[in-house]
Every structure is written in C-alpha cells, then in structure tokens.
Amino acid sequence: MTDSRGLRLLQDARGLVAESWCHGADARDAQGSEVEPWDDNAASWSLLGAIVAVLEREALRGGELPLAALGSALYALADLIETDSLADWNDDPRQTQDNVLAVLDRAATAYRDNCAVLQVSLN
C-alpha cells in the first residue's frame, strides 16, 4: 500500500522541486519567465506547480490520478503547512528550497504512516 499513487505524487513533486525550485510563480523557464507547470520549457517549480506538473503528466499518460490519492497527498501536506494556500506558503519570503523539500519528505512519511494505519484498521 505504501507504493500508492498519492505517495508517488509527493515523491515526483519532490523530484521536480529538488531539480529546481521557484517562488512567485507556479513554474519558470530557464530564463526565469513564468510558464505553466506542465510546459516542456519549465525548469523550476513551486510546491503547487510541482504537484500540478505531476498531475498533468499522469493525465497525459492516460492515468489520471484518482481523487482519493490526490486528496490523501494533499491531506498529508495540510497537516504540515499552516496556511490554506500552498502558493502563499511557498511564496513566503522566508521559504527556501530546503524547507519545501523537507515538507514533501515529511508529507511522504506521514502518507506512508497513514496508509499503514488504514491497512491495519481494514484487517
């Protein structure tokens, strides 16, 4: 159960943010211009932009992410972010790439823990 699509969403979003992080836009190209997160020219992503980019890639592959998986991934993030807006949290001037990566790591751990509890409770 720990290899679920919601967990992969968090892990893949982390991969994009680790590659290059931005703020003030969902995504930017190599020159720093704002682009759509799923744009082939995107070279850096915000937290929200990375999630959107991963979702769009899944949809293009014909494998749209089930709403439950998306909800579980966002629920894991919501427990760690003290604002209703991923964009606002990402764009806080005190935010850093390392903080965003740490939150995604902690959300992935929480996601696995929640899945383990759910699996135990179903048995």
C-alpha positions in Angstrom: 0.0 0.0 0.0 2.9 2.3 0.5 3.6 2.5 -3.2 0.3 4.2 -3.8 -0.2 6.8 -6.5 -0.7 9.6 -3.9 2.7 8.8 -2.4 4.2 8.8 -5.9 2.7 12.2 -6.4 4.5 13.5 -3.4 7.7 11.8 -4.4 7.6 13.0 -8.0 6.7 16.6 -6.9 9.7 16.4 -4.6 11.9 15.4 -7.6 10.9 18.5 -9.5 11.4 20.8 -6.6 14.8 19.2 -5.9 15.7 19.8 -9.6 15.0 23.5 -9.2 12.6 25.5 -7.0 10.9 28.8 -7.7 8.6 31.2 -5.9 6.3 33.9 -7.2 5.0 31.6 -10.0 3.9 28.0 -10.3 6.8 27.4 -12.7 9.5 29.3 -14.6 11.6 28.5 -17.6 15.4 28.6 -17.7 15.4 32.4 -18.2 13.1 32.9 -15.2 10.0 33.7 -17.2 6.7 32.4 -15.8 5.4 29.3 -17.7 2.7 26.7 -17.0 3.9 23.9 -14.7 3.4 21.3 -17.4 5.2 23.3 -20.1 8.1 21.5 -21.7 10.2 24.6 -21.0 9.5 24.6 -17.3 12.8 24.4 -15.5 11.8 25.2 -11.9 8.6 24.7 -9.9 6.9 25.9 -6.8 5.3 23.4 -4.4 1.9 23.8 -6.1 3.4 24.0 -9.5 5.3 20.7 -9.0 2.1 19.0 -7.9 0.2 20.3 -10.9 3.0 19.3 -13.3 2.9 15.7 -11.9 -0.8 15.6 -12.2 -0.7 16.8 -15.8 1.9 14.3 -16.7 -0.2 11.5 -15.2 -3.2 12.7 -17.2 -1.2 12.8 -20.5 -0.1 9.2 -19.9 -3.8 8.4 -19.7 -3.6 7.6 -16.0 -5.4 10.4 -14.2 -4.8 10.3 -10.5 -7.8 9.1 -8.5 -9.3 11.9 -6.4 -8.8 9.8 -3.3 -5.0 9.6 -4.0 -4.8 13.3 -4.6 -6.8 14.0 -1.5 -4.6 11.8 0.6 -1.4 13.5 -0.7 -2.9 17.0 0.0 -4.1 15.9 3.4 -0.6 14.8 4.3 0.7 18.3 3.3 -2.1 20.1 5.0 -1.0 18.7 8.4 2.4 20.3 7.9 1.5 23.7 6.3 -0.2 26.3 8.4 -2.0 28.1 5.7 -4.8 27.3 3.3 -2.8 28.1 0.3 0.2 26.1 -1.0 1.1 29.0 -3.2 1.1 31.5 -0.3 3.2 29.2 1.9 5.7 28.6 -1.0 6.0 32.3 -1.7 6.6 33.4 1.8 9.9 35.4 1.7 11.3 33.2 4.4 10.7 30.0 2.5 13.6 28.1 1.0 14.0 25.1 -1.4 15.3 23.0 1.6 12.1 23.8 3.6 9.9 22.8 0.7 11.8 19.5 0.2 11.6 18.8 4.0 7.9 19.3 4.0 7.5 17.0 1.0 9.7 14.4 2.8 7.6 14.7 5.9 4.4 14.5 3.9 5.6 11.3 2.2 6.4 9.8 5.6 3.0 10.8 7.0 1.3 9.4 3.9 3.1 6.0 4.5 2.2 6.1 8.2 -1.5 6.9 7.4 -1.6 4.1 4.8 -0.2 1.7 7.3 -2.8 2.7 9.9 -5.5 2.3 7.3 -4.2 -1.1 6.3 -4.2 -2.3 9.9 -7.6 -0.9 10.6 -9.1 -2.7 7.5 -7.7 -6.1 8.6 
